[in-house]
Amino acid sequence: MRAPVSIATPGSRRRAAQLHPGAWWLWSLGLGTAATRTTNPLLLALLIATAGYVVAAHRTPNSPTAYTAFAKLALAVLLIRLLFATALGSPIPGTHPLLTLPEVPLPHWAQGIRLGGEVTAEALLFAAYDGLRLAALLICVGAANALANPARLLKSLPGALYETGVAVVVALTFAPHLIADVQRLRAARRLRGRPDRGLRGLLQVGLPVLEGALERSVALAAAMDARGYGRTAEVPAPVRRTTAALTLGGLIGVCAGTYGLLTAAGGTYGVPVLLAGVVAALAGLRLGGRRSPRTRYRPDRWDARAWLVAGSGAAVAAALTLASVRDPEALHPGVVPLVAPTLPLWPAAAVLLGLLPAFIVPARSPEEPS
């Protein structure tokens, strides 16, 4: 008797090649955490290049355009930070003036605020370092949006967070659908020879767009009702009270532990309290998931590649956090006196660990859904 032969279908091979969306988010949050630990422009540029390379290696024409939108937002944030430093001044003293703007006199109660005046190279450089750090954080978050499908991530959330996750996913997908409807209707009006600009065009396009949004809302509500959304199971009262106590106590522990890590006096108790709070909150979420019984069709597997991807982001965050403690001058270059920043070798090598997903995760084909 011959043993049954398993046939690997293209769908099964595609599901095996897909990475758990939570791994992409943990990887990007690790890079974002590393970006918050330094103002060195060379390290920040290396973090941005790392995130961009991974996105380019795994992004397909059907992938979301969130990375481009976040990159534009990051550039806008950097320019706005430089504009504020130019117009409102900076507390950083400088000896290299670049230009002098007309200064607006302010009343005595607005002391400490300056409009116009002398703009120095040190002040602009300090603002550029600070703005680049926020820009790198936004680009890391944009990489997660481009690599992880929100619908797949929603399937992997704990049952206690399902309702919140649905609301977040619906809110995130509303704006792209609205923009697509506006572009489609404007193109249709141009083909018919009707105006699509100005107040008249806006009014004639706005009503169909709102009508389409209402129809999608009704269809989404019907689909959620057909799938039993909001159905809860009977949970004993002791389990409910234990869930509430663990969740509330865990959140308090996370807040207290984070405060301890940020203050010098709480360095001894910060880490244990934070870990205890995280464990208690996870236990509360685990028990709270019993109220929301759900089934998952083809659930995403957390395999060895997911551990490696998430671990590479965590390694980058841990390495730059350690470097910021041991060598703060290298990760936070000064601007007074005005000197060129240098690239620290071992933190830069640690940032390159973030490139690991580009080599261990197979690239998706253009026709494959994200």
Residue, then its C-alpha position, 0 to 999 in steps of 0.5 A: m500500500r502506497a503512502p499518500v503523497s502530499i501535493a504542495t499547491p501554489g497557495s500553500r507555498r505562498r502561505a509558507a513564504q509569508l512572514h507573520p505581520g507582527a514580526w515586521w512591526l516588532w522589527s520596525l519598532g526596534l529600528g524606531t527605538a534605536a532612532t530615538r537613542t541617537t542624534n548622530p546624523l550618520l547613524l540616523a541615515l544608516l537606519i533610514a537606508t536599512a529600512g528603505y533597503v528592506v522595503a525595496a527588497h520585499r515591496t511589490p507593485n500591489s503593496p501599500t504606498a504607505y512608505t512613500a507617504f511616510a517618507k514625504l511626511a518625514l521630509a516635511v517634519l524635517l523642513i518644519r523643524l528647520l523653519f521653526a528654528t529659523a523663525l523662532g530662534s533656538p536656545i543653543p548659543g552660536t558663534h557662526p551667524l548665517l543671516t539676521l532676520p527682522e526681530v519682532p518686539l514682544p511684550h514682557w510676559a513673553q520672555g524667552i520667546r523670540l521672533g526673528g533675529e540672528v540665525t546661527a549655524e549651530a542652531l540650525l544644525f541642532a534643529a536638523y539633528d533633532g528633526l532627522r531623529l523624528a524623520a527616521l522614526l516616521i520612516c521606520v513606522g512607514a516601513a512596517n505599514a508597507l510590509a505588514n498587511p493590517a488585515r493579516l495583523l488583525k487576525s493575529l491580535p488577541g481576542a481581548l483586543y479584537e474590537t479595538g483592532v477592527a476600529v483601528v483597521v477601519a480607520l486606517t483604510f477609510a482615508p485611502h478608499l476616500i482618496a481613491d473615490v475622489q480620483r476615480l470620480r474626477a477622472a470620470r468627469r474629465l472623460r465626460g468633459r465636465p469640470d473637476r476643479g474649483l468649488r463647483g467641481l468639488l460640490q459635484v464630486g463630494l456627494p457621490v464620494l459621501e454616498g460611496a462611503l455610506e454604502r461601504s459602511v453599510a456593507l461593512a456593517a452587514a458583513m460584520d453582523a454576518r460573521g458574528y461580530g460582537r458576540t461574547a461568551e459567558v465567562p464566570a465572575p471570578v475570571r472577569r475580576t481576575t482579568a480586570a485586576l491583572t490588566l489594570g495592575g499590569l498597566i500600572g506596573v508598566c507605567a511605574g517601570t517606565y518612570g523608573l527607567l527614565t529617572a536616575a533614582g528608579g534605576t534599581y526597581g525600573v526593570p523588575v517592575l516593568l517586566a512584572g507589569v508586562v507579564a501581568a498585562l499579557a496574562g490579563l489579555r490572555l484571560g480577556g480573550r475568552r470573552s471573544p471566541r473567534t476562529r481563524y482561517r489559515p492563521d499566520r504561523w510564528d516560525a523561526r524566520a519571524w523570530l529572526v526578523a523580530g530579534s534583529g530589530a530588538a538587537v539593533a535597539a538594544a545595541l544603540t541603547l547600550a551605546s548611548v549609555r557607554d559612549p554618549e558623545a558618539l551618539h549625541p554629537g555636540v554642535v558647540p563647538l561646531v564639529a563634524p560628526t563621526l561614525p562610531l564603528w560598533p553601533a554602525a555595525a549593530v544597525l546593519l543587523g537590521l538588514l537581516p530580513a532582506f536575506i532570510v525572507p523570500a521576496r514576494s512575486p508581483e502577482e502575490p497579495s501582500 
